[in-house]
Amino acid sequence: MGKGAIIAAGSLVLSNTIVEAGSIWGGVPAKFIKNVDPEQAKGLNLKIAHNYLMYSDWYKEN
């Protein structure tokens, strides 16, 4: 798994799959979606983390 790579939630990365640095993968089985530069990856990770916290609050309320 390369530095800065992003695997979508619920994805299944098969054994022997080479996930390059700065790439996004998703699906079952996981497939390559696109490459992102380090700044884009950082922004995506921050957005994903923020959304995760927001969704966890929603579940706590129910």
Secondary structure, 3 states (H helix, E strand, C coil): CCCCCEECCCCCCCCCCCCCCCEEEECCCCEEEEECCHHHHHHHHHHHHHHHHHHHHHHHHC
